């Protein structure tokens, strides 16, 4: 929060600082992966085990390092609990959701028994996401086209949303206070759902007309931000008002790459970061109330393509160094931190003094 509003982001003052090679963690490739203030976690798509290591770790991770290995099928998604940095949920092809308690000092021995196993899906579970404001509330979505909201404390399904999605759910996201969820589906519709009333409040057919997957997230002001593909297979981003989904607030064409754009949103600075699997860049945009509403800021580019991307929650950033975002770029055999900073005016003057 300390960096908010100090320097105008629209003036291109975000600086990217990738870490040195020796500060990267090296390991076998894992996807997906997530970070919290104390730990990072990665799951291996070709098998059940995943690993969890302290964030300060650098260098090679031994193959004998303890793992979390309770699922009988590949793990498709994981999510750290926003209310407890030692709790993580995982969804798998074995149709179950498991919740794990990571020891305070990290893994000492491999874990095979979850704290809670949630069974209710008839097909693989591809999405798990915690409620942003209520403890022990977890959302899961599976290839059975069903969204289930769980009470993790009791292990029971509180709400089951059936018959709302006729096809695979690509993404699901809570709004900021957790009263609504938005989903992107293979039927090319974006839906805004009130889970308590179990009804669809708004939906947009063909938000992006392309056949490839879409993503949809809520912004802090209640608008919905989407990424997808046009009919000509151009990557697009869109901004929508749930009160009027007939026409988009803004739509931008990006490029013709075939990687799905994954949006990461920072509500404090109102900046959306877009990362595509297989891309070698991170683009970021500022969302404002003035036309064109979605303002391009800059692009961070590296030589190597990313196999995945993790996003650090705000409480894990070093605000004393003007850090506003931190990503963890997954390569084939290493994980590279990428830090976004807004330098103070003094540091900018120092840079110019050195140059001249």
C-alpha positions in Angstrom: 0.0 0.0 0.0 2.9 2.3 0.7 3.8 2.6 -3.0 0.3 3.4 -4.1 0.1 6.8 -5.8 3.7 7.8 -5.2 4.6 7.7 -8.9 2.1 7.7 -11.7 2.1 4.3 -13.4 0.9 5.8 -16.6 4.3 7.5 -17.1 6.0 4.2 -17.5 7.9 4.2 -14.3 7.6 0.5 -13.5 11.0 -1.1 -13.6 11.6 -4.8 -13.9 14.5 -6.5 -12.1 15.0 -10.3 -12.8 17.2 -12.0 -10.2 20.7 -13.3 -10.9 21.0 -16.9 -12.0 22.5 -18.0 -8.7 19.4 -16.7 -6.8 17.1 -18.9 -8.8 15.7 -22.2 -7.5 16.6 -25.1 -9.7 14.4 -28.2 -9.8 12.4 -30.4 -12.1 9.6 -28.6 -13.9 6.3 -28.2 -12.0 3.0 -26.6 -13.0 0.9 -25.1 -11.6 2.7 -23.4 -8.7 1.8 -20.7 -6.1 3.5 -18.5 -3.6 2.8 -17.0 -0.2 4.8 -14.9 2.1 6.8 -17.8 3.6 6.6 -20.7 1.1 6.5 -21.6 -2.5 4.8 -24.7 -3.8 4.9 -26.6 -7.1 2.9 -29.6 -8.4 4.1 -32.0 -11.1 1.6 -32.5 -13.9 2.7 -35.9 -14.9 2.3 -37.4 -11.4 0.7 -36.7 -8.0 3.5 -35.5 -5.8 4.3 -31.8 -5.3 6.8 -29.9 -3.2 6.9 -27.0 -0.9 10.1 -25.0 0.0 10.9 -21.8 1.9 10.9 -18.7 -0.3 14.6 -17.9 0.6 15.7 -21.1 -1.1 18.1 -20.8 -4.0 20.2 -23.3 -5.9 19.4 -26.8 -6.7 16.6 -28.7 -4.9 17.5 -32.2 -4.1 15.4 -35.0 -5.6 15.1 -36.5 -2.1 13.4 -33.3 -0.8 10.1 -34.1 1.0 6.9 -34.0 -1.1 3.1 -33.8 -0.7 1.8 -36.9 -2.3 -1.8 -37.7 -1.4 -3.6 -37.6 -4.8 -3.8 -40.7 -7.0 -3.8 -38.6 -10.2 -2.1 -35.6 -11.7 -2.6 -32.3 -9.7 -4.3 -29.7 -11.9 -4.5 -26.6 -9.6 -3.4 -25.5 -6.2 -4.2 -22.4 -4.1 -2.7 -21.1 -0.8 -5.3 -19.9 1.8 -5.3 -16.1 2.1 -6.1 -16.4 5.8 -3.4 -19.0 6.8 -0.1 -19.1 5.1 0.4 -22.8 6.0 -2.8 -24.1 4.4 -3.0 -25.1 0.7 -5.7 -26.7 -1.3 -5.2 -28.9 -4.4 -7.5 -30.2 -7.1 -6.7 -33.3 -9.1 -7.7 -35.7 -11.9 -8.7 -38.2 -9.3 -11.9 -36.0 -8.8 -11.0 -34.9 -5.3 -10.0 -31.7 -3.6 -7.5 -32.0 -0.7 -6.5 -29.4 1.9 -3.0 -29.6 3.4 -1.4 -28.1 6.6 2.2 -27.3 5.9 4.4 -27.3 9.1 5.5 -23.8 10.2 9.2 -24.6 9.5 8.5 -26.3 6.2 8.4 -29.9 5.1 10.7 -32.3 7.1 9.1 -35.5 5.8 6.8 -36.3 2.9 3.1 -35.8 3.5 0.5 -38.3 2.3 -2.5 -37.5 4.6 -4.5 -34.3 4.0 -6.3 -32.4 6.7 -9.5 -32.7 4.7 -10.5 -34.6 1.6 -13.5 -33.1 -0.3 -15.3 -35.5 -2.6 -18.2 -34.3 -4.7 -17.1 -34.0 -8.3 -17.6 -36.8 -10.8 -14.8 -35.7 -13.1 -11.4 -34.1 -12.7 -11.1 -30.9 -10.7 -9.3 -28.2 -12.6 -10.0 -25.1 -10.4 -9.7 -24.4 -6.7 -9.8 -20.9 -5.2 -10.3 -19.7 -1.6 -12.9 -17.2 -0.5 -11.2 -13.8 -0.2 -12.9 -12.7 3.1 -14.5 -15.8 4.8 -12.4 -18.4 6.5 -12.6 -22.1 5.5 -14.7 -21.4 2.4 -13.3 -23.0 -0.8 -14.6 -23.0 -4.4 -13.9 -25.8 -6.8 -14.9 -26.4 -10.4 -14.5 -29.6 -12.3 -14.9 -31.0 -15.8 -18.3 -32.2 -14.7 -19.3 -28.6 -15.3 -20.2 -28.2 -11.7 -19.1 -25.5 -9.2 -19.1 -26.5 -5.6 -18.5 -24.2 -2.6 -17.2 -26.1 0.4 -17.1 -25.6 4.1 -13.6 -26.9 4.7 -14.1 -26.9 8.5 -16.9 -29.5 8.2 -15.8 -31.1 4.9 -19.3 -30.5 3.5 -20.6 -28.9 0.3 -22.5 -25.8 1.2 -23.6 -24.8 -2.3 -23.6 -26.8 -5.5 -24.1 -24.9 -8.8 -25.4 -27.3 -11.4 -27.0 -26.8 -14.8 -25.4 -23.4 -15.2 -22.5 -24.4 -17.4 -23.1 -26.7 -20.4 -19.4 -27.2 -21.0 -15.9 -27.1 -19.3 -15.3 -24.1 -17.0 -12.0 -22.4 -17.9 -11.8 -20.0 -15.0 -13.7 -19.0 -11.8 -13.0 -15.9 -9.7 -14.6 -14.3 -6.6 -15.2 -10.6 -6.5 -13.4 -8.6 -3.8 -15.9 -9.2 -1.0 -16.8 -12.7 -2.0 -20.5 -12.1 -2.7 -20.3 -12.9 -6.4 -18.3 -15.2 -8.7 -17.6 -14.8 -12.5 -16.8 -17.8 -14.7 -15.5 -18.3 -18.3 -16.8 -21.4 -20.0 -16.1 -23.3 -23.2 -19.5 -22.3 -24.6 -17.9 -18.8 -25.0 -20.0 -17.2 -22.3 -18.9 -15.1 -19.3 -21.3 -15.4 -16.4 -21.7 -13.4 -13.2 -23.3 -15.6 -10.5 -24.7 -15.0 -7.1 -23.9 -18.2 -5.3 -26.2 -17.6 -2.3 -29.2 -17.2 -4.6 -27.9 -19.8 -7.0 -28.7 -17.6 -10.0 -27.0 -16.0 -12.9 -27.1 -12.2 -12.6 -25.5 -11.4 -15.9 -23.9 -13.2 -18.8 -22.3 -12.4 -22.2 -22.4 -14.8 -25.1 -19.3 -14.8 -27.3 -17.4 -12.4 -25.1 -14.5 -13.5 -27.3 -15.4 -15.3 -30.5 -12.3 -17.5 -30.9 -12.4 -21.2 -30.1 -9.4 -21.2 -27.7 -9.8 -20.8 -23.8 -10.9 -17.6 -22.2 -10.2 -16.2 -18.7 -12.3 -13.8 -16.6 -11.5 -12.0 -13.4 -13.3 -9.4 -11.2 -11.7 -6.0 -10.7 -12.0 -4.1 -7.4 -14.7 -1.8 -8.8 -16.9 -4.7 -9.8 -16.1 -4.7 -13.5 -15.0 -7.9 -15.3 -11.7 -8.2 -17.2 -11.4 -11.0 -19.8 -8.8 -12.4 -22.1 -9.5 -14.6 -25.1 -9.2 -14.9 -28.9 -11.0 -13.3 -31.8 -12.5 -15.2 -34.7 -9.2 -14.6 -36.6 -7.2 -16.2 -33.6 -5.9 -12.8 -32.4 -5.4 -12.5 -28.7 -7.8 -10.0 -27.1 -8.5 -8.4 -23.7 -11.8 -7.0 -22.8 -13.4 -4.9 -20.0 -17.1 -5.5 -19.2 -19.7 -3.8 -16.9 -21.9 -6.5 -15.3 -24.8 -4.1 -15.2 -24.7 -3.9 -19.0 -23.0 -6.8 -20.7 -24.4 -6.1 -24.2 -21.4 -4.1 -25.3 -17.8 -4.1 -23.8 -16.4 -1.1 -22.1 -13.2 -1.7 -24.0 -11.7 -4.4 -26.3 -8.1 -4.5 -27.4 -6.4 -6.7 -30.0 -3.0 -8.0 -28.8 -1.2 -10.3 -31.2 -1.5 -13.6 -33.0 0.4 -15.8 -30.6 -1.5 -19.0 -29.5 -0.7 -18.9 -25.8 -3.6 -18.3 -23.4 -3.2 -15.0 -21.6 -3.4 -15.4 -17.8 -4.4 -12.2 -16.0 -3.0 -11.3 -12.6 -4.7 -8.3 -10.9 -3.3 -5.9 -8.3 -6.3 -4.0 -6.8 -4.1 -1.5 -5.0 -2.5 0.0 -8.1 -5.3 -1.2 -10.5 -2.8 -2.8 -12.7 -3.4 -6.0 -14.7 -0.4 -8.2 -15.7 -0.8 -10.5 -18.6 1.4 -13.6 -18.9 1.0 -16.2 -21.6 2.4 -19.8 -21.4 5.1 -20.0 -24.0 5.6 -16.3 -24.2 8.8 -14.6 -23.1 7.1 -11.4 -21.9 4.8 -9.9 -19.3 2.6 -7.0 -20.4 0.9 -4.7 -17.9 -2.0 -2.3 -18.2 -3.6 0.2 -15.9 -7.4 0.2 -15.6 -8.9 3.7 -15.1 -12.3 5.4 -15.4 -11.3 7.4 -18.4 -11.2 6.3 -22.0 -9.7 4.1 -23.4 -10.1 2.6 -19.8 -7.3 0.0 -20.4 -4.0 1.9 -20.7 -0.9 0.0 -21.9 2.1 0.7 -19.5 5.0 -1.5 -20.6 6.3 -4.9 -21.4 8.9 -6.9 -19.6 10.8 -9.2 -22.0 13.3 -12.0 -21.5 15.0 -14.4 -23.9 13.5 -17.6 -22.6 9.8 -18.5 -22.8 7.9 -19.2 -19.6 6.3 -22.6 -18.8 4.2 -21.1 -16.0 4.0 -18.0 -13.8 3.4 -17.6 -10.1 2.2 -14.3 -8.4 3.2 -13.2 -4.9 0.4 -11.8 -2.7 0.9 -8.2 -1.6 1.8 -9.1 2.0 4.9 -10.9 0.8 6.4 -7.9 -1.0 9.2 -5.6 0.2 7.5 -2.2 0.1 10.6 -0.5 1.5 12.2 -1.2 -1.9 9.1 0.2 -3.7 8.2 -3.3 -4.8 4.6 -3.4 -6.2 4.6 -6.9 -7.7 6.7 -10.1 -7.8 6.4 -13.0 -10.3 8.1 -16.3 -10.3 8.8 -17.4 -13.8 8.9 -21.1 -14.4 11.6 -22.4 -16.8 12.2 -26.0 -17.7 14.6 -26.5 -14.8 14.6 -23.4 -12.7 12.3 -20.8 -11.2 13.3 -17.1 -11.6 11.9 -14.2 -9.5 10.9 -11.1 -11.4 10.3 -8.0 -9.3 8.3 -5.0 -10.4 9.2 -1.7 -8.7 8.2 2.0 -8.8 11.5 3.8 -7.9 11.5 6.8 -5.7 12.4 10.1 -7.3 15.8 10.1 -5.4 16.7 6.7 -7.0 15.8 8.0 -10.4 18.1 11.0 -10.0 20.9 8.8 -8.9 20.5 6.7 -12.0 20.7 9.8 -14.2 23.8 11.0 -12.3 25.5 7.7 -12.9 24.7 7.8 -16.6 25.9 11.4 -17.1 
